[in-house]
Amino acid sequence: MLRYATPLTFAALGGLVSERSGVVNIALEGMMLMGAFFAAWGADRTDSWVLGLLIGVLAGMALAAVHAVWAITLRSDQIVSGTALNFVALGVTGYMYVNSYGQDGTPDNLPAVPEIHLPTDSLGFIGDAISDLNLLVWGALVAVVVIWVVVFRTALGLRLRSVGENPRAAETVGVKVLSTRYAAVITSGGLAALGGAFLSIGFVHSFTQNMTAGRGFIALAALIFGRWRPGGLLAATLLFGFSSALAQRLPEFSPQLATLFQALPYVLTLIAVAGVVGRSTPPAADGVPYKRESA
């Protein structure tokens, strides 16, 4: 459950940071995909998982910067620009994958993010579950706490939320609205890319085309489920992770049930987006381009 939830948690946290500033980030899927490919490519080229992780994060942030220019400076429709960037990421990673690795695929000996071994034998089955988890799994859980503290317990977070709720009032008291939104969107790209990097060099230790398989959209659903709060989105991503993990254990009992549970995260995504479950209220200025008034 924790492994399947980790990429969703990183991406959902990225969505939270972006949308709390007032910018809808539909491009989380593309940013995850960029992170997944460039982390694998970077780890292969540098023979270092640390550098691979850094390259993957920078790739996600680069795509996020493009989204920020379109959504903030050019004031384009944020849904349209985010959707376009998803296709851009799919094309770029697909081309570079074929160009770099052809039909052979990524090497079997990619440098991988290490597992953390903990002496938890005394905790029973829970101890067995958490004794050998990937470093990025723990990183995702720490990131939830850090994002909660920054967004809801610091002056920086207050400025971020004010920009997402009432940018005109925020600018009146001296908050730089456009700069804050740029920083938030680019940060969201880095967080989403971490989720993609976990998939390629932390979980399956390889890259395949379109390997994110809609996880960015599931992360958006988790964000809605969690009402734009870190604790809520973590609970939602754990739910999605549980259904995915359970699907891997069901085929030996019932192939039909396995297929059902594999589809469950996507069904939950549709329900969340349709607004059937709960009545989540996004930040008031979410998705609304901001234009400064003339002096």
Summary of the structure (lengths in Angstrom):
residues: 295
radius of gyration: 19.2
end to end distance: 53.6
largest distance: 69.3
contacts: 1105
relative contact order: 0.21
helix: 71%
strand: 2%
